[in-house]
Amino acid sequence: MQQSIIITGGAGFIGSHVVRLFVNKYPDYKIINVDKLTYAGNLANLKDIEDKPNYKFVKADICDFDTIYKLMQDEHVTGVIHLAAESHVDRSIKDPFTFARTNVLGTLSMLQAAKLYWEALPEKYEGKRFYHISTDEVYGALEIEHPEILFTEQTKYNPHSPYSASKAGSDHFVRAFHDTYGMPTIVTNCSNNYGPYQFPEKLIPLFINNIRHRKPLPVYGKGENVRDWLYVEDHARAIDIIFHKGKVAETYNIGGFNEWKNIDIIKVVIKTVDRLLGRKEGEDLDLITFVTDRAGHDMRYAIDSRKLQRELGWEPSLQFEEGIEKTVRWYLDNQAWLDNITSGEYEKYYESMYANR
């Protein structure tokens, strides 16, 4: 094996796309998917590659240092792509302790395990890499009145939610391990992702499912909040390029140059779902229900990806309308997957599978 890579959170939304890409593209790599299988982890996301000879799944908590350290040794790990995180802002507001534990202490556990294993090797850090995936939310908020201003890699951190604060803390630990120990680390901060296999508490899959069942579509405030959207497979491609070609100790922002107000996204999703279900276009616009805004809700995020484009040649492959079309079609064509998630049956299955392990 040329490389033995741990991908944490590989049963989740973004992680499953990264695992699939690496397993299929690099048959001579060993890919170890480490996931705790919390509510957002689902091995059904990876059915198509689960029997590949270069793929291995390990159910583990990234906060369990002893297990992670032993795994590093047993699998002779040469690289870490760290995606595992609690990521839903509403959940962070209700339970900030879980976010601090997973996102900060879990990242620290991964860093320390990699550090101790790699430093004990004759070659130490040569040929090794610890790649940490973060979010644009650590930068705080931008003003809607100044669309020319974007988040760059030099933007000062200014997190406003327990989620973004926990991710900011993890980012700082990753950079500190490079500065203190010389660990070969990279950090990326990405904008909102969408696409297949996203857990249906997130805006786009939630609304596709609600429209299908003609349930209300809860929109925070007036729906004026602006986000930069990126198709998840484009993010996975960026991770691949950065892992292999990115410079150690660098930060790269990953975004779609694709800003939309939430209310405008919702209208596009409604029209697309209605058309694909054979309903009158816009028939379900009356499902939109405005609700009290989220506490500390940032008004605008927008990523400047020009460094990544300039240095490594990456750029998004899909425009939003094309990506939404593909995304809506996938959820409508995979209703059994969606129903299994929303019913909670998948969690019962994994609880039974791993009860005695």
C-alpha positions in Angstrom: 0.0 0.0 0.0 1.4 3.4 -1.0 -0.7 5.1 1.6 -2.9 4.1 4.6 -5.3 6.9 5.2 -7.8 7.4 8.0 -10.9 9.3 7.0 -12.9 10.3 10.1 -16.7 10.8 9.8 -16.6 8.8 6.6 -20.2 7.5 7.1 -21.5 11.1 7.1 -22.6 13.3 4.3 -19.3 14.9 3.0 -17.2 12.1 4.4 -19.0 9.4 2.5 -18.3 11.2 -0.8 -14.6 11.6 0.1 -14.3 7.9 1.1 -16.0 6.8 -2.2 -13.7 9.0 -4.2 -10.5 7.8 -2.6 -11.5 4.1 -2.6 -12.4 4.2 -6.3 -9.6 6.5 -7.5 -6.7 5.0 -5.5 -7.0 1.2 -5.5 -3.4 1.0 -4.1 -4.3 3.1 -1.0 -5.8 1.6 2.1 -8.8 3.7 3.2 -9.9 3.3 6.8 -13.3 4.9 7.5 -13.5 5.8 11.2 -17.0 6.8 12.3 -18.9 6.6 15.6 -22.2 6.1 13.7 -24.1 8.8 15.6 -27.4 10.0 14.2 -25.8 11.5 11.1 -23.6 8.5 10.2 -25.1 5.9 7.9 -23.2 3.0 6.3 -25.9 2.8 3.7 -24.2 5.9 2.2 -21.3 3.5 1.2 -23.1 0.3 0.1 -21.5 0.6 -3.4 -17.9 0.4 -2.1 -18.2 -1.6 1.2 -16.7 -4.8 -0.3 -13.8 -3.1 -2.0 -10.5 -4.7 -1.0 -8.8 -1.4 -0.1 -11.7 -0.2 2.2 -12.1 -0.9 5.9 -14.7 0.5 8.3 -13.9 0.9 12.0 -16.7 2.0 14.4 -14.9 4.2 16.9 -15.2 7.5 18.8 -12.5 10.0 17.8 -12.4 11.1 21.5 -11.3 7.6 22.5 -7.6 8.3 22.3 -6.4 4.8 23.2 -8.4 3.2 20.4 -7.4 5.8 17.8 -3.7 5.5 18.8 -3.8 1.7 18.5 -5.5 2.0 15.1 -2.7 4.3 13.9 -0.2 1.7 14.9 -2.1 -1.3 13.6 -2.9 0.2 10.2 0.5 2.0 9.8 -1.4 5.2 9.0 0.4 7.7 6.8 -2.4 10.3 6.5 -5.5 11.6 8.2 -8.4 13.4 6.6 -10.4 14.6 9.5 -14.1 15.3 8.8 -15.8 13.9 11.9 -17.7 16.7 13.6 -21.0 17.8 15.1 -22.2 20.3 12.5 -25.8 21.4 13.0 -26.0 24.9 14.5 -29.5 24.4 16.0 -28.2 21.4 17.9 -25.1 23.3 19.1 -27.4 26.0 20.6 -29.2 23.3 22.6 -26.2 21.2 23.5 -22.9 23.1 23.3 -21.0 20.5 25.5 -21.4 17.8 22.8 -20.0 20.1 20.2 -17.0 21.1 22.4 -16.3 17.4 23.1 -16.4 16.1 19.6 -15.1 19.0 17.6 -12.4 20.2 20.0 -11.4 17.3 22.2 -12.0 14.8 19.3 -9.7 16.8 17.0 -7.1 17.0 19.8 -7.3 13.2 20.3 -6.7 12.6 16.5 -3.8 15.1 16.5 -2.1 13.6 19.6 -2.5 10.0 18.3 -1.0 10.9 14.9 1.8 12.9 16.6 2.9 10.1 18.9 2.7 7.4 16.2 4.5 9.4 13.6 7.2 10.8 15.9 8.1 7.2 16.9 8.8 6.2 13.3 12.4 6.3 11.9 11.2 8.7 9.1 9.0 10.6 11.6 6.8 13.1 9.7 8.3 12.4 6.2 5.5 11.5 3.8 2.8 12.1 6.4 -0.1 14.6 6.4 -2.9 15.6 8.8 -5.7 17.4 6.8 -8.4 19.1 8.9 -11.7 20.1 7.2 -13.4 23.1 8.8 -16.2 25.6 7.9 -16.6 29.2 6.7 -18.7 29.9 9.8 -15.5 30.4 11.9 -15.1 33.7 10.2 -18.3 35.2 11.5 -20.6 37.1 9.3 -20.4 39.5 6.3 -22.6 42.4 5.5 -25.2 41.9 2.7 -24.6 45.6 1.7 -21.0 44.9 0.7 -21.1 41.9 -1.7 -17.6 42.7 -2.8 -16.2 41.6 0.6 -15.5 37.8 0.9 -13.9 35.5 3.4 -10.3 35.0 2.6 -7.6 32.9 4.3 -6.5 36.0 6.2 -10.0 36.8 7.6 -10.0 37.1 11.3 -11.9 34.4 13.2 -15.1 35.7 14.8 -17.4 32.7 15.5 -21.0 33.5 16.7 -22.5 30.1 17.5 -21.3 27.2 19.7 -20.8 25.2 16.6 -18.6 27.7 14.9 -16.8 28.4 18.1 -16.0 24.7 18.5 -14.7 24.4 14.9 -12.6 27.5 15.5 -11.1 25.9 18.5 -10.3 22.7 16.6 -8.7 24.8 13.8 -6.4 26.5 16.3 -5.3 23.2 17.7 -4.4 21.9 14.3 -2.3 24.9 13.5 -0.7 24.8 17.0 0.4 21.2 16.4 2.3 22.3 13.3 3.9 25.4 15.0 4.8 23.5 18.1 5.7 20.0 16.9 6.3 20.4 13.2 3.3 18.2 12.3 2.5 18.4 8.6 -1.0 19.9 8.8 -3.4 21.6 6.4 -6.7 23.3 7.2 -9.5 24.1 4.8 -12.6 26.2 5.4 -15.6 25.3 3.1 -18.9 26.9 2.4 -22.4 25.2 2.6 -22.5 21.8 0.8 -25.5 20.2 -0.8 -26.1 17.0 -2.7 -26.8 13.3 -2.2 -26.7 11.6 1.2 -27.1 14.7 3.2 -28.8 14.2 6.6 -32.4 15.5 6.2 -32.2 18.0 9.0 -30.3 20.3 6.7 -32.2 22.8 4.6 -32.2 21.3 1.1 -32.9 17.7 1.8 -35.4 18.7 4.6 -37.3 20.9 2.2 -37.3 18.3 -0.6 -38.8 15.7 1.8 -41.3 18.2 3.2 -42.4 19.3 -0.3 -42.8 15.6 -1.3 -45.2 15.1 1.7 -46.7 18.6 1.4 -45.5 19.6 4.9 -44.7 23.2 6.0 -41.3 24.6 5.0 -40.0 26.5 8.1 -37.9 29.6 7.0 -36.0 31.6 9.6 -36.8 35.3 9.8 -37.6 36.6 6.3 -35.3 34.1 4.5 -32.8 37.0 3.7 -29.7 35.2 5.0 -27.2 34.6 2.3 -25.0 31.5 1.9 -22.4 30.3 -0.6 -23.4 26.9 -1.9 -21.1 24.1 -3.2 -22.0 20.7 -4.7 -20.6 18.1 -2.4 -18.7 16.1 -5.1 -16.9 19.4 -6.0 -15.8 19.6 -2.3 -14.6 16.0 -2.4 -12.5 16.8 -5.5 -11.0 19.8 -3.7 -10.1 17.6 -0.7 -8.4 15.1 -3.0 -6.3 17.8 -4.7 -5.4 19.6 -1.5 -4.5 16.4 0.3 -2.0 15.4 -2.5 -0.8 18.8 -3.7 -1.5 21.4 -1.0 1.3 23.0 0.9 1.9 22.0 4.5 0.8 24.6 7.1 -1.4 26.4 4.6 -5.1 27.2 4.7 -7.3 27.0 1.7 -10.8 28.3 1.4 -13.2 26.2 -0.7 -16.4 27.8 -2.0 -18.7 27.9 -5.0 -18.7 31.6 -5.9 -22.4 30.9 -5.6 -24.3 33.1 -3.2 -28.1 32.7 -2.7 -30.6 34.1 -0.3 -32.3 31.2 1.6 -35.7 32.3 0.3 -34.5 32.2 -3.3 -33.0 28.7 -2.8 -36.2 27.5 -1.3 -38.2 28.8 -4.3 -35.8 27.0 -6.8 -36.1 23.8 -4.8 -39.9 24.0 -4.7 -40.2 24.6 -8.5 -37.8 21.8 -9.2 -39.5 19.3 -7.0 -42.9 20.2 -8.3 -41.8 19.8 -11.9 -40.1 16.5 -11.3 -43.2 15.2 -9.4 -45.5 16.3 -12.2 -47.1 19.0 -10.2 -47.9 22.5 -11.4 -44.7 24.5 -11.2 -44.7 26.6 -8.0 -47.7 24.7 -6.7 -46.1 24.3 -3.3 -44.9 27.8 -2.7 -47.7 28.2 -0.1 -45.9 25.7 2.1 -43.4 28.4 3.0 -43.8 29.3 6.7 -41.7 32.0 8.3 -40.6 31.3 11.8 -38.7 33.1 14.5 -35.1 33.6 13.5 -32.3 31.5 15.1 -30.3 33.1 17.9 -27.1 34.6 16.6 -28.0 33.8 13.0 -25.3 35.2 10.7 -26.6 37.2 7.8 -24.1 36.3 5.1 -21.2 33.9 4.3 -19.2 34.1 1.1 -15.9 32.3 0.3 -13.1 33.6 -1.8 -11.6 30.5 -3.4 -9.1 32.2 -5.7 -6.1 31.0 -3.8 -7.2 27.4 -4.4 -7.9 28.1 -8.0 -4.7 29.9 -8.6 -2.3 27.5 -6.7 -3.9 24.1 -7.3 -6.2 24.6 -10.3 -9.4 23.6 -8.6 -12.8 25.2 -9.5 -16.4 24.2 -9.1 -17.8 22.0 -11.9 -21.5 22.7 -11.4 -23.7 25.8 -11.4 -26.3 25.8 -8.7 -29.3 25.1 -10.9 -27.6 22.1 -12.4 -26.5 20.9 -9.0 -30.0 21.3 -7.5 -31.5 19.4 -10.4 -29.2 16.5 -9.7 -29.8 16.7 -6.0 -33.6 16.7 -6.2 -33.6 13.8 -8.7 -31.4 11.8 -6.3 -33.6 12.3 -3.3 -36.8 11.5 -5.3 -35.1 8.4 -6.8 -33.9 7.3 -3.4 -37.0 7.7 -1.2 -36.3 4.4 0.6 -33.0 5.8 1.8 -34.7 9.1 2.9 -37.6 7.3 4.6 -35.2 5.0 6.5 -33.4 8.0 7.8 -36.5 10.0 8.8 -38.0 6.9 10.5 -34.9 6.3 12.6 -34.7 2.6 11.5 -31.1 2.9 10.5 -30.1 3.8 14.0 -31.8 0.8 15.5 -30.1 -1.4 13.0 -26.6 -0.2 13.9 -27.4 -0.3 17.6 -28.3 -4.0 17.2 -25.3 -4.7 14.9 -22.7 -3.3 17.3 -24.4 -4.0 20.6 -22.1 -6.9 21.5 -18.9 -5.6 20.0 
